[in-house]
């Protein structure tokens, strides 16, 4: 029943029917704080006409750590109120893996600076970390997850995103053909 209400709410909002805001509003754009993704026009559309009526209990936006600045956090926080959370896909604490294996191009210093900017504005940080890395063994992935979980404790919340093999992805093909390969097992 609750799911049906959410679907109806989404349809009504898409048609411009203003309703009471949900307990939590979650902007799931790839890089919400980046001006190229959420430009001035989009920003104004999000907050014009009291779309949220000042009743937001919890507002979450997803963004890259490289797009976080004190100025951006202040702008959003002024619009959405005291419960503003910034979610970013750190994925792993190992900078080399994050940037060369997962191609995120985010440094550890950018992540730390983003945390500081968010916390300095009395907002909260959510870090997404992966449980499972494409192309790595389960043992390697678990070790990296455990280390990442320990290293990323400055976040207020952690979202764990498990790698799912559905049978058609490259990581499944690699796993299927190379997981029992003697040479691959020998080198780790």
C-alpha positions as CSV (number, residue, x, y, z in Angstrom):
1,X,0.0,0.0,0.0
2,X,2.8,2.4,0.9
3,X,4.5,1.7,-2.5
4,X,1.3,2.6,-4.3
5,X,1.1,5.9,-2.5
6,X,4.7,6.7,-3.5
7,X,4.0,5.9,-7.1
8,X,0.9,8.1,-7.0
9,X,2.8,10.9,-5.3
10,X,5.4,10.7,-8.1
11,X,2.8,10.9,-10.8
12,X,1.0,13.8,-9.2
13,X,4.2,15.7,-8.8
14,X,5.2,15.1,-12.4
15,X,1.8,16.5,-13.4
16,X,2.4,19.6,-11.3
17,X,-0.1,18.8,-8.5
18,X,1.5,20.0,-5.3
19,X,1.2,17.8,-2.3
20,X,2.7,17.7,1.1
21,X,6.4,16.8,0.8
22,X,7.6,13.4,1.8
23,X,9.4,12.9,5.0
24,X,12.6,12.7,2.9
25,X,13.3,14.3,-0.4
26,X,16.2,12.7,-2.3
27,X,17.7,14.4,-5.4
28,X,19.4,11.5,-7.2
29,X,21.1,13.4,-10.0
30,X,24.7,12.2,-10.6
31,X,26.4,15.4,-9.5
32,X,23.7,17.6,-8.0
33,X,26.1,20.3,-6.7
34,X,27.7,20.7,-10.1
35,X,26.5,23.8,-11.9
36,X,26.6,21.9,-15.2
37,X,24.1,19.4,-13.9
38,X,21.9,21.6,-11.7
39,X,22.2,25.1,-13.3
40,X,20.5,28.3,-12.2
41,X,17.3,27.5,-14.1
42,X,17.0,24.0,-12.6
43,X,17.9,25.3,-9.2
44,X,15.1,27.9,-9.3
45,X,12.7,25.3,-10.6
46,X,13.5,23.0,-7.6
47,X,12.7,25.7,-5.1
48,X,10.2,28.1,-6.7
49,X,6.5,28.3,-5.8
50,X,7.2,26.7,-2.4
51,X,7.3,23.3,-3.9
52,X,8.4,21.9,-0.6
53,X,6.4,24.4,1.5
54,X,9.2,24.7,4.0
55,X,8.2,21.3,5.5
56,X,11.1,19.2,4.4
57,X,12.2,16.9,7.3
58,X,15.2,15.4,5.5
59,X,16.7,16.4,2.2
60,X,19.4,14.3,0.5
61,X,21.4,15.1,-2.6
62,X,23.9,13.0,-4.4
63,X,27.0,14.6,-5.7
64,X,30.7,14.1,-6.3
65,X,33.1,15.2,-3.6
66,X,34.9,17.4,-6.1
67,X,31.7,19.5,-6.5
68,X,31.2,20.2,-2.8
69,X,32.0,23.7,-1.5
70,X,31.0,25.7,1.5
71,X,29.1,28.1,-0.8
72,X,27.1,25.3,-2.4
73,X,26.3,23.7,0.9
74,X,25.1,27.1,2.3
75,X,22.9,27.7,-0.7
76,X,21.2,24.4,-0.5
77,X,21.0,24.4,3.3
78,X,19.3,27.8,3.3
79,X,16.6,26.4,1.0
80,X,16.0,23.0,2.5
81,X,16.6,23.6,6.2
82,X,18.4,21.9,9.0
83,X,18.4,18.3,7.9
84,X,20.5,18.5,4.7
85,X,22.6,15.4,3.9
86,X,25.2,15.2,1.1
87,X,25.7,11.7,-0.4
88,X,28.8,10.9,-2.4
89,X,30.1,7.8,-4.0
90,X,33.5,7.3,-2.4
91,X,33.2,3.6,-3.3
92,X,36.5,2.6,-1.8
93,X,39.0,4.3,0.5
94,X,42.0,3.2,-1.7
95,X,42.6,6.2,-3.9
96,X,44.4,4.2,-6.6
97,X,41.6,1.7,-6.9
98,X,39.0,4.4,-6.9
99,X,40.8,6.4,-9.6
100,X,42.5,3.8,-11.8
101,X,40.2,0.8,-11.5
102,X,36.8,2.5,-11.0
103,X,37.7,5.7,-12.9
104,X,36.2,8.0,-10.3
105,X,38.9,10.7,-10.5
106,X,38.3,11.9,-6.9
107,X,41.3,12.3,-4.5
108,X,41.3,11.5,-0.8
109,X,42.0,15.1,-0.1
110,X,38.9,16.1,-2.1
111,X,36.8,13.7,0.0
112,X,38.2,15.0,3.3
113,X,37.6,18.6,2.1
114,X,34.1,17.8,1.1
115,X,33.4,16.2,4.5
116,X,34.8,19.3,6.2
117,X,32.7,21.7,4.1
118,X,29.5,19.8,4.8
119,X,30.2,19.4,8.6
120,X,31.2,23.1,8.9
121,X,27.7,24.0,7.7
122,X,26.2,21.6,10.3
123,X,25.0,19.2,7.6
124,X,25.6,15.5,7.4
125,X,27.6,13.3,5.0
126,X,26.6,9.9,3.6
127,X,29.3,7.9,1.9
128,X,28.5,5.1,-0.6
129,X,31.0,2.3,-0.5
130,X,31.1,-0.8,-2.6
131,X,30.9,-4.4,-1.4
132,X,32.5,-6.1,-4.3
133,X,34.8,-4.6,-6.9
134,X,34.5,-5.6,-10.6
135,X,37.4,-7.9,-11.6
136,X,38.6,-8.7,-8.0
137,X,38.1,-11.9,-6.1
138,X,35.5,-12.1,-3.4
139,X,38.4,-12.3,-0.8
140,X,40.0,-9.1,-2.2
141,X,36.7,-7.3,-2.4
142,X,35.8,-8.1,1.2
143,X,39.3,-7.0,2.4
144,X,38.9,-3.7,0.5
145,X,35.3,-3.2,1.9
146,X,36.5,-3.8,5.5
147,X,39.3,-1.3,5.1
148,X,37.1,1.2,3.4
149,X,34.5,0.9,6.1
150,X,37.2,1.6,8.8
151,X,38.7,4.5,6.8
152,X,35.4,6.2,6.1
153,X,34.2,6.6,9.7
154,X,34.1,10.5,9.4
155,X,30.8,10.1,7.5
156,X,27.6,10.4,9.5
157,X,26.1,7.5,7.5
158,X,27.4,4.8,5.2
159,X,25.4,3.2,2.3
160,X,26.7,-0.1,1.3
161,X,26.2,-0.9,-2.4
162,X,26.8,-4.6,-3.2
163,X,28.1,-5.6,-6.6
164,X,25.4,-7.8,-8.2
165,X,26.3,-10.3,-10.9
166,X,23.3,-10.8,-13.1
167,X,25.1,-12.9,-15.7
168,X,25.4,-10.5,-18.5
169,X,28.0,-8.0,-17.2
170,X,31.7,-7.9,-17.9
171,X,32.5,-8.7,-14.3
172,X,30.4,-11.9,-14.5
173,X,32.2,-13.0,-17.7
174,X,35.6,-12.3,-16.1
175,X,34.5,-14.2,-13.0
176,X,33.1,-17.1,-14.9
177,X,36.1,-17.6,-17.1
178,X,38.9,-16.6,-14.8
179,X,37.8,-17.5,-11.3
180,X,39.2,-21.0,-11.6
181,X,42.2,-20.1,-13.8
182,X,45.3,-21.6,-12.1
183,X,47.6,-18.8,-13.2
184,X,45.1,-16.1,-12.0
185,X,44.7,-17.8,-8.7
186,X,48.4,-18.0,-8.2
187,X,49.0,-14.3,-8.7
188,X,45.9,-13.3,-6.7
